[in-house]
Amino acid sequence: MTDRYERIRKALEKELTPGPWEIKDGRTDTVESVQGYPVCTVHWQPDERYGHGSRAVYIAACDPDTIRALLEERDALREQLGKGMEQKA
């Protein structure tokens, strides 16, 4: 079985802008670190179906520190689940 999170784990090994991230509103939404370093810009298109603001909010919420914490919590819970299953056997 392959780890479906392998690509995320490899990306987290890179030197990434640390979180938390926040949104700077304007004509385009810029996601920045709290230190003011730009992470990305989400451009607005007048005819787009989904709001650019919602994409920027999602990107800002998914900073590397948060993703690491989620993966650590997931791995710990999976390990506990595995131990529980061994004890039942």
C-alpha positions as CSV (number, residue, x, y, z in Angstrom):
1,M,0.0,0.0,0.0
2,T,1.4,3.4,-0.9
3,D,1.2,6.4,1.4
4,R,-1.3,8.8,-0.2
5,Y,0.4,11.6,1.7
6,E,3.9,10.9,0.3
7,R,3.9,14.0,-2.0
8,I,2.9,16.2,0.8
9,R,5.6,14.8,3.1
10,K,8.2,15.3,0.4
11,A,7.1,18.9,-0.2
12,L,7.3,19.6,3.6
13,E,11.0,18.6,3.5
14,K,11.7,21.6,1.3
15,E,12.6,25.0,2.8
16,L,9.1,26.5,3.0
17,T,7.8,29.9,4.3
18,P,6.8,29.1,7.8
19,G,3.2,29.7,9.0
20,P,0.9,31.0,10.0
21,W,-0.2,32.6,6.7
22,E,-2.7,35.3,6.3
23,I,-4.5,37.1,3.4
24,K,-3.8,40.6,2.2
25,D,-6.8,41.9,0.4
26,G,-6.8,43.9,-2.8
27,R,-7.4,43.5,-6.5
28,T,-5.7,40.2,-6.1
29,D,-5.5,38.3,-2.8
30,T,-1.9,37.9,-1.7
31,V,-1.2,35.2,0.9
32,E,1.7,36.2,3.2
33,S,3.5,34.9,6.2
34,V,2.9,36.8,9.4
35,Q,6.4,38.2,8.9
36,G,5.2,39.8,5.7
37,Y,6.8,37.5,3.2
38,P,4.6,36.8,0.1
39,V,3.6,33.1,-0.3
40,C,1.4,33.4,-3.4
41,T,-1.0,35.7,-5.2
42,V,-4.5,34.5,-6.2
43,H,-5.6,36.5,-9.3
44,W,-9.2,37.6,-9.7
45,Q,-11.0,36.8,-13.0
46,P,-14.3,38.7,-13.6
47,D,-16.1,35.7,-15.1
48,E,-14.9,33.0,-12.7
49,R,-17.4,30.7,-11.1
50,Y,-15.9,30.4,-7.7
51,G,-14.6,33.3,-5.6
52,H,-10.8,33.9,-5.7
53,G,-11.1,34.9,-2.0
54,S,-12.2,31.4,-1.1
55,R,-9.1,29.9,-2.8
56,A,-6.9,32.4,-1.0
57,V,-8.5,31.5,2.4
58,Y,-7.9,27.8,1.7
59,I,-4.2,28.4,0.8
60,A,-3.6,30.6,3.8
61,A,-5.2,28.0,6.1
62,C,-2.9,25.3,4.7
63,D,0.5,26.6,5.8
64,P,3.3,24.1,6.3
65,D,3.2,24.2,10.1
66,T,-0.5,23.3,10.1
67,I,-0.1,20.5,7.6
68,R,2.8,19.0,9.6
69,A,0.7,19.1,12.7
70,L,-2.2,17.4,10.9
71,L,0.0,14.7,9.6
72,E,1.6,14.1,13.0
73,E,-1.8,13.9,14.6
74,R,-3.0,11.5,11.8
75,D,0.0,9.3,12.2
76,A,-0.3,9.1,16.0
77,L,-4.0,8.3,15.7
78,R,-3.3,5.6,13.1
79,E,-0.6,4.1,15.4
80,Q,-3.0,4.0,18.3
81,L,-5.7,2.4,16.2
82,G,-3.2,-0.2,15.1
83,K,-2.2,-1.0,18.7
84,G,-5.9,-1.3,19.6
85,M,-6.4,-3.8,16.8
86,E,-3.4,-5.8,17.9
87,Q,-4.8,-6.0,21.5
88,K,-8.1,-7.3,20.2
89,A,-6.5,-10.1,18.2
